[in-house]
Amino acid sequence: MIINEKFKLKQIVYLVTDKEQKKRIVTGIFICADGTLMYECTEGPNYSKHYDFEISAEKDILATIDN
């Protein structure tokens, strides 16, 4: 099986919906039953799993600005 992951283990990433744009580290990659990948992202003691479209390798500075 060949896995084409968008993000690598130990890579720093950001959640696109996080208004604080906290740094997270990819600490796990999981293969779902339908073949999609989910990434475990860790920030301090907190961790959560996300699809690749929920994650960005680049910090979104504009997301941190309150309107």
N, C-alpha and C positions, 0 to 999 in steps of 0.2 A: 504494500500500500504506500503510495506517495502522498504526503501531506504538504499542501502549499499554504503554509500559515502566513498571514499578513504581518503579524507581530512575533517577535522572538522572545524566548524566555529571558528574563532579567532586563528587558527593554523598558525604558521610562515612557509612560503614556499618560494621556489625559482623557477623561470622559467628556464627550461633546456636550452633555447636558449639565455638567458641573459648573455652576456659576463662580465657584472659588478657584477652579482649574488647579486643583491639588495634584501634585505629582503622584503617580502610581507606578508600581512595578509589575510587569507580567510575571506571575509566579506559577502559572499552570496553563496548559492547553488541553482542552477536553474535546473529544470527538462525540458528537451526538448521534443518535440512531439513524437520522436522515443524512448523515455525512457532513453536516455543518460543524464548524468549530466554535467553541466558546473559550474565552480567555479569562482566567482568574486574575484579577487585578488587586494588588495589596497597597494600602495606604496606612502606615502605622500598624495598629492591631486589627484594622478593618480590612475585609476582603469581600469581593463580590465577583460574579461571573457576568460576562458581557459578550455580545456578538461583535464582530469586527466593525460594523457600521456605527456602533456606539462609542468607538474608541478612536483617538487621533494621536499621532506621534508628535504633533505640534500643539503648543499651548495656544488657546484662543483668547488673546488679550481683551478683545471686545466683549466676550462673555462675562468678564469680571466687572464691567461697567454697568451700574444700575441706571435705568431710565426712569 
